[in-house]
Amino acid sequence: MTDQTPLRTGQDMPHAEPGSGLPGPGADDMRTVTAEAAQASTATVTDVQPDAGAPEGSADPLVDALALAEARLGDLLRERAEFVNYRRRVERDREVSAEQGKVVVLAAILPVLDDIDGARTHGDLVGPFASVADKLDATLRRLGLEPFGEPGDAFDPALHEALLQDGVTQVDVPTCTQVLQRGYRTGDRVLRPARVAVASPA
């Protein structure tokens, strides 16, 4: 004889009546899943640590911003000072270069002025050439070229070059008695000393 056990349907399965306090099917499984989820959530919140890369003192952003602004201002002031110094050096170098260029040109013209002085001394500088020579002298004076050296000047080794010894002795100090070639200077710079004859006291 075969033992046949009737299948139990959903209507035959026990179930909790409302208000009976008995758990329905799968209630234990639901409580287990809920407890695990709560534990995982708690672990997630507990494991969160403060950001280790946060800047020191970031608790007061205003103080940090003021410190950064002050540092940037210091950098800007230093850059400005360096630029001002650089501009001054450039202007000074430009002035020095211009002065040196002028000195080179004036020194190159001195032989021409010597020829003009010789022609003037011998009376050969007449007519239109005399007018041209006067204009040239005026132009060079405006550029700062100054001739010096006259008979009767006290002899100054910084300005005069003694080429001859004059026999005159009626002087109290060494004195230029003749100017053989005029000297020229521009400002405090002597381009060429005056070449003179000198008389010394007895």
ZIJOWO-V342936 format. One record per residue. RES is the residue in three letters. SS is DSSP state (a for helix, b for strand, c for the rest). NEAR is the number of other C-alpha atoms within 8 Angstrom. Layout:
BEGIN
res:ss:near
RES:SS:NEAR
RES:SS:NEAR
END
This chain:
BEGIN
res:ss:near
MET:c:2
THR:c:3
ASP:c:4
GLN:c:4
THR:c:4
PRO:c:4
LEU:c:4
ARG:c:7
THR:c:6
GLY:c:5
GLN:c:5
ASP:c:6
MET:c:7
PRO:c:4
HIS:c:6
ALA:c:9
GLU:c:7
PRO:c:5
GLY:c:4
SER:c:6
GLY:c:7
LEU:c:6
PRO:c:7
GLY:c:7
PRO:c:5
GLY:c:6
ALA:a:8
ASP:a:7
ASP:a:7
MET:a:8
ARG:a:8
THR:a:8
VAL:a:8
THR:a:8
ALA:a:8
GLU:a:8
ALA:a:8
ALA:a:8
GLN:a:8
ALA:a:8
SER:a:8
THR:a:8
ALA:a:8
THR:a:8
VAL:a:7
THR:a:6
ASP:a:6
VAL:c:6
GLN:c:4
PRO:c:4
ASP:c:5
ALA:c:4
GLY:c:4
ALA:c:6
PRO:c:5
GLU:c:5
GLY:c:7
SER:c:8
ALA:c:5
ASP:c:7
PRO:a:8
LEU:a:6
VAL:a:7
ASP:a:10
ALA:a:8
LEU:a:8
ALA:a:8
LEU:a:8
ALA:a:8
GLU:a:8
ALA:a:8
ARG:a:8
LEU:a:8
GLY:a:8
ASP:a:8
LEU:a:8
LEU:a:8
ARG:a:8
GLU:a:8
ARG:a:8
ALA:a:8
GLU:a:8
PHE:a:8
VAL:a:8
ASN:a:8
TYR:a:8
ARG:a:8
ARG:a:8
ARG:a:8
VAL:a:8
GLU:a:8
ARG:a:8
ASP:a:8
ARG:a:8
GLU:a:8
VAL:a:8
SER:a:8
ALA:a:8
GLU:a:8
GLN:a:8
GLY:a:8
LYS:a:8
VAL:a:10
VAL:a:8
VAL:a:8
LEU:a:10
ALA:a:8
ALA:a:7
ILE:a:8
LEU:a:8
PRO:a:7
VAL:a:7
LEU:a:8
ASP:a:10
ASP:a:8
ILE:a:10
ASP:a:8
GLY:a:8
ALA:a:10
ARG:a:9
THR:a:7
HIS:c:7
GLY:c:7
ASP:c:7
LEU:c:10
VAL:c:7
GLY:c:6
PRO:a:6
PHE:a:8
ALA:a:9
SER:a:8
VAL:a:8
ALA:a:9
ASP:a:8
LYS:a:8
LEU:a:8
ASP:a:8
ALA:a:8
THR:a:8
LEU:a:10
ARG:a:9
ARG:a:7
LEU:c:6
GLY:c:8
LEU:b:12
GLU:b:8
PRO:b:8
PHE:b:9
GLY:c:10
GLU:c:8
PRO:c:8
GLY:c:7
ASP:c:9
ALA:b:8
PHE:c:11
ASP:c:6
PRO:c:6
ALA:c:5
LEU:c:10
HIS:b:13
GLU:b:9
ALA:b:9
LEU:b:8
LEU:b:7
GLN:b:9
ASP:b:9
GLY:c:6
VAL:c:8
THR:c:8
GLN:c:6
VAL:c:11
ASP:c:6
VAL:c:8
PRO:c:11
THR:b:12
CYS:b:15
THR:b:12
GLN:b:9
VAL:b:13
LEU:b:8
GLN:b:8
ARG:c:12
GLY:b:15
TYR:b:13
ARG:b:13
THR:b:11
GLY:c:7
ASP:c:5
ARG:b:6
VAL:b:11
LEU:b:10
ARG:b:7
PRO:c:12
ALA:b:15
ARG:b:13
VAL:b:15
ALA:b:14
VAL:b:15
ALA:b:14
SER:c:14
PRO:c:10
ALA:c:5
END
